[in-house]
């Protein structure tokens, strides 16, 4: 070929060009994987660069060598730009590739095309190089535009390296392949200015060819030995990041080597700072958890409760030893499964089972009272009536029979009321408002007392157990009114107040001194016990001849109640 001479140095360059082209073809087949497409283009640029170097060293005329020198130089910035594109995609920082950034990169690539136009070649490269000369190889002196392009390339290369270093710090799973890539890129970053400024004693082309081949070798090791674009580690990484269980990886010295997003959320860890911290330091706010991790037996799950900003959490902690290929211990894998919600559901199910058992028990007792005690009392009432009928009116026996009949009537009323209350609270349907309304209607019909009922339309629903106990407190208060108050009007009000459901039973009866009675009265003690069972508060206000006011406050589920004494 005219103007070109054979030299054996062409074969290493051709081999490098073919090698990089094959690597580009391999990456192209995986171009859907983040980072593979720009890296494939970068390998194409590198292969073209090797071809231009081969053409330059085989050219026999200085002008031809200078032309190939200019083409080779123009391929540098596209390669650097593609390396930044690769770093951003591989690190999962595609959001940084915004329109302004993409516009700048596109402008640079378009500028490279302009640089390769005949205008640039006709100008002998003076747009970038103010002077070219031959000194065993093509040498040049940078023009201002060339210096600006060089600074741009240097900044872009630093950004690409910074992105990879950020990935190295944040993702231990990527550290080895990222380290290999960074080492290869550093070799290029160092070799290019050395070759361009003729600092080394080696020919500038030899320096750059060696650096590029070294970088390609690092990519090959990362690709085939550490599976740079393998979907399996990517999928494993995605699973670990999205799994609900918290994961901590500890080294042999109990330092945190890695943690997933769930661990960061659950334990308040800062992922950028957690790695390499002793677990006792990183989890200093959770001493029981640290004790379980550092002292607990391996492969033996156990629960640990600890305080967080959202309340007490309970986790099942399991620890698995990690070993190397020689079965030597190298660390431990700690998994924390949050059991708080499960325990809460279990407690709710247990409460529901207890409530169901209590309802069934009330229904059983109501049936036994109706079939047993109530029938016996009714029979006793009939026999007492027959006894009074055969006695002489005004006799001692006749008066005693009347007293017994009155006592039996009172006992029968109490039994009927107890049976009705048990059946009403055990029906398992109807809102608290409806149950109260029915209970008050029955009370008014049986005993002739006027009842005034005021209930909010939006009365919130309580748990079945809480509603049953609140209803029984109201019924006990009404029973006390009937027995002791000698009242003519009973006022019942139900509503809400600062996260509490409030139930008030007030009468205009004779009243009493609460301090003088205390809990000696069984009815008052029973109401207080029922209120305590559902986490409520009971207040009794009364005075002689001023009536009585019973106030029950029950916390509403999901609200943040204010203690009744502070309202």
Residue, then its C-alpha position, 0 to 999 in steps of 0.5 A: x500500500x502506497x504511503x504505508x510500511x509494514x512493521x511487526x508492531x502492528x500485530x499487538x495493536x490489531x490483536x488489541x483492536x480485535x480483543x476490544x471489538x469482541x468484548x464490545x460484541x459480548x457486551x452488546x448482547x447484554x445491552x439491556x443490563x444497566x451500564x452494558x450499552x455505554x460500555x459496549x460503545x466505549x469498547x468500540x471507541x477503544x478498538x477504533x483507537x487501536x486501529x488509528x494507532x496502527x495506521x499512524x505507526x505504519x504511515x510512511x509520510x509525516x503528513x499521514x502520521x499527523x492526520x491519524x494523530x488528529x483522528x486518534x486524539x479526537x476519539x479520546x473525549x467520546x470514550x471519556x464521556x461514555x465512561x461517565x455514562x457507564x458509571x452512572x447507569x451501573x451505579x443506579x444513578x440514572x436520575x443524574x442523566x437529566x436533560x441538561x446533563x444529556x444535552x451537554x454530553x450530546x453537545x460534546x459528542x457532536x463537537x467531536x464529529x465537527x472536530x473530525x470534519x475536513x475543516x479540522x483536518x485541513x486546518x492541520x488540527x490547529x483548532x486543538x493543537x497549535x503546532x505539530x512536529x516529528x521527533x520519532x513520533x508525532x508530537x504536539x503543542x496544545x492550543x487553547x481549545x485543546x487545553x479546554x477539551x483536555x480539562x473537560x475530559x479530565x473533569x469527566x473522568x474524575x466524575x466517573x471515578x467518583x461515581x464508582x467510588x461512591x458505589x464501592x462505599x455504599x454497596x459491598x456486593x460491588x466492591x471487587x468488580x468496581x475496584x478492578x474498573x477503577x484501577x483500570x481507569x486510573x491507569x488510563x488517567x495517569x498514562x494519557x497526560x504522561x504520553x501527551x506531555x512526553x513525560x516518560x521515556x517510553x513512546x507515547x503510543x506505547x504508554x497509552x496502548x499499555x494503559x488501555x490494554x490493562x484497563x480492558x483486562x480489568x474489565x474482562x476480569x470483572x466481567x467473567x470472574x466477578x460477573x459484572x453484569x450477571x443478573x443473579x447477583x443483581x437479583x440477589x441485591x434487589x431481594x436483600x434491599x426489598x425484603x421486609x426482614x432486617x439483615x446485618x452482616x458482621x465480620x469476625x470482629x463483630x463489625x457491621x460489614x453490610x446492612x439492608x434497607x430494612x435494617x436501616x429503617x428498623x434500627x435507624x442506621x445510616x448506611x453510609x456510616x454503618x459499615x465497619x462500625x462495631x455492632x455495639x457502637x452502631x446499636x448502642x441505643x438497643x443494649x438488649x439487642x446487642x446482648x442477644x447478637x453478641x452473646x446469643x447462641x447461633x442458629x437459635x432464634x429468640x425474641x428481643x423487645x426494644x424501644x423505638x420512636x414509634x413504640x416498643x417493637x419485638x423482633x425475632x433474632x436469628x444468627x447464622x455463622x458464615x464460613x469461607x471455603x475452608x469452613x473457617x469462621x469469617x463472620x455472622x449473618x443476623x436476621x431480625x424479623x419484626x414480630x410486633x404486628x404478629x404479636x398484636x394480632x395474636x393478642x387481638x385474637x386471644x382477646x376475641x376468644x376471651x370475649x367469645x368465651x365470656x359471651x357464651x358463659x353469660x348466655x349459659x348463666x342466663x339460661x341457668x338463671x331462667x330455668x333454675x333460679x327464676x323458676x324457683x322464685x316464681x314457685x316460691x311466690x306462688x306458694x307464699x301467696x297460697x300460704x297467705x290465703x290460708x292464714x288469718x288476715x292480720x295474724x303474724x303468719x299472714x304478715x310474715x307471708x306478705x314480707x316473704x312475698x315482697x322479698x321474693x318479688x324483689x328477687x324475681x325482679x333482680x333475676x329477670x333484670x340480670x337475665x335480660x342484661x346478660x342476653x342483651x350484652x351477649x347478643x353480639x349484634x347491634x351498636x352500643x347506642x342500640x343496646x343502650x336504647x333497648x336496655x333503657x326502654x326495658x328499664x323504663x317499662x319495668x320500673x316506671x322511672x322516666x329515662x332521658x337518653x341523649x346519645x351522639x349520632x357518630x358514637x364510635x364502635x368499641x371492641x365487643x368486650x369494651x361495649x359489653x362492660x360499658x353496658x353492664x356499668x350503665x345497667x349497674x348504675x340504673x339498678x342502684x338508682x332503682x334500689x337506693x335513689x328514690x329518683x323520678x328522672x334518670x338522664x343517660x348521655x353517651x358521647x366522645x371527649x378527647x379520644x374517650x367514649x364517655x357514658x354518664x348516668x345521672x339521677x335526681x334522687x336522694x344521693x349519698x356520701x361517696x367517701x362514707x360508702x367507698x367500695x364497701x357497696x358491691x355495686x360500686x366496686x363492681x362498676x370500678x372493676x369493670x371499668x378497669x378491665x377495659x382500661x377505662x376510668x370511673x368517676x362517681x359524684x354525689x351528695x345527700x339530697x343532690x342526686x348521683x352522677x356516674x361517669x365512665x370514660x373508655x379510651x377509643x382504639x387508635x386515638x391518643x386519649x387524654x387522661x380523664x383527670x386532666x380534662 
